[in-house]
Amino acid sequence: MLYAPKAFHGLTSGAVSLNGCQSFRQGFAPYVPDCRLIAFNDLSALESALAARDVAAFVIEPIQGKGVNIHSPGYLQAAAQMCHKYGALFIADEVQTGIGRTGSFLAIDQEGDVEPDMVVLSKALSGGYVPVGAVLVRGAVWEKVYSSLDRAVVHSNTFGQGAMAMAAGLASLAAYDETNAAQNARDMGALLKNGLEALKPRFEMLKDIRQRGLMIGIEFGAPKSLLLKGAWSALHAMDENLFAQAVVIPLMEDHRIICQVAGHNQDVVKLIPPLVINQDDVRWFLSAFEDVMIKLHRVTVPLNLLARLGRNAIFG
Ligand SMILES: Cc1ncc(COP(=O)(O)O)c(C=O)c1O
């Protein structure tokens, strides 16, 4: 099996074997054997890995949740074709990106002619309220797994097809259509992106905005001015995880907005708001974010917050 650096497919023992982040893996060996890392967004690395024809599958998030890392245009389509050329399955983990999050039902729908062999869905499949997940597979994969009557239960679990989960899933799919969720994700995502881009020239630590629909990564970077540079270095020397927390905590405490750091050891905050947000919500977020940026760029003001962070070191 192939997986990418920073990949996140879950933390159960099979999935953690495909986790591209050391801090999640540590302490959980042994892993599923023969799982191999391949470079992110690199078709020639993928081809070299596939060429031996011993790869069962390439498991990939169309947009990585840890960092909101977006592949170059054409990568996913070419990667899927390459997998098929060498007899490997292309598995799209759309647990986070699926059901409208990126502005289309699946994120791969925006990637040209990508033909996955399996698609994994969850999270928004119940609007986040009821545990439900789904694995969509091609007929050929289905036939291989459930190839005869005595193999009909070869892969199952107690709550698979649980009635409440199925009802919640169907209700969410109906709501997805009724609320035009994908269109709203495109519209509100564009508003957020434009608003954040407009703030960029004013705040030197605001480095990059990566956005597809309502999946948004805000990356911060080292400032140029001397005073801020000192504060940035001191904070990173204390702990590589802290800066993003200095954004997330005041957003919650001062503005009642919950968002997340986008992963370990990175200066990225991730926004994955409900797909039903409206223009007022976008305005609320942008003014809250502006307020947090103003305070963070003042150096002296957030020192008490930074000291608190140093003491508490909270990780998301
Ligand atoms: C892309 C992706 N795949 C898989 C998972 C794991 O799902 P679960 O926590 O239900 O095992 C997550 C959870 O965050 C995810 O973001």
The ligand as an SDF file (V2000), in Angstrom:
LIG
                    3D

 16 16  0  0  0  0  0  0  0  0999 V2000
   -9.3400   12.0800    5.5760 C   0  0  0  0  0  0  0  0  0  0  0  0
   -9.6960   11.2620    6.7750 C   0  0  0  0  0  0  0  0  0  0  0  0
   -9.7280    9.9320    6.6800 N   0  0  0  0  0  0  0  0  0  0  0  0
  -10.0460    9.1600    7.7240 C   0  0  0  0  0  0  0  0  0  0  0  0
  -10.3350    9.7210    8.9340 C   0  0  0  0  0  0  0  0  0  0  0  0
  -10.5970    8.8160   10.0940 C   0  0  0  0  0  0  0  0  0  0  0  0
  -11.8850    8.6670   10.4130 O   0  0  0  0  0  0  0  0  0  0  0  0
  -12.2310    7.9890   11.8170 P   0  0  0  0  0  0  0  0  0  0  0  0
  -11.7300    8.9440   12.8590 O   0  0  0  0  0  0  0  0  0  0  0  0
  -13.7040    7.8700   11.7890 O   0  0  0  0  0  0  0  0  0  0  0  0
  -11.5090    6.6880   11.8670 O   0  0  0  0  0  0  0  0  0  0  0  0
  -10.3300   11.0930    9.1100 C   0  0  0  0  0  0  0  0  0  0  0  0
  -10.6450   11.6910   10.4080 C   0  0  0  0  0  0  0  0  0  0  0  0
  -10.3730   12.8290   10.7050 O   0  0  0  0  0  0  0  0  0  0  0  0
   -9.9910   11.8880    7.9860 C   0  0  0  0  0  0  0  0  0  0  0  0
   -9.9470   13.2270    8.0840 O   0  0  0  0  0  0  0  0  0  0  0  0
  1  2  1  0
  2  3  1  0
  2 15  2  0
  3  4  2  0
  4  5  1  0
  5  6  1  0
  5 12  2  0
  6  7  1  0
  7  8  1  0
  8  9  2  0
  8 10  1  0
  8 11  1  0
 12 13  1  0
 12 15  1  0
 13 14  2  0
 15 16  1  0
M  END
$$$$
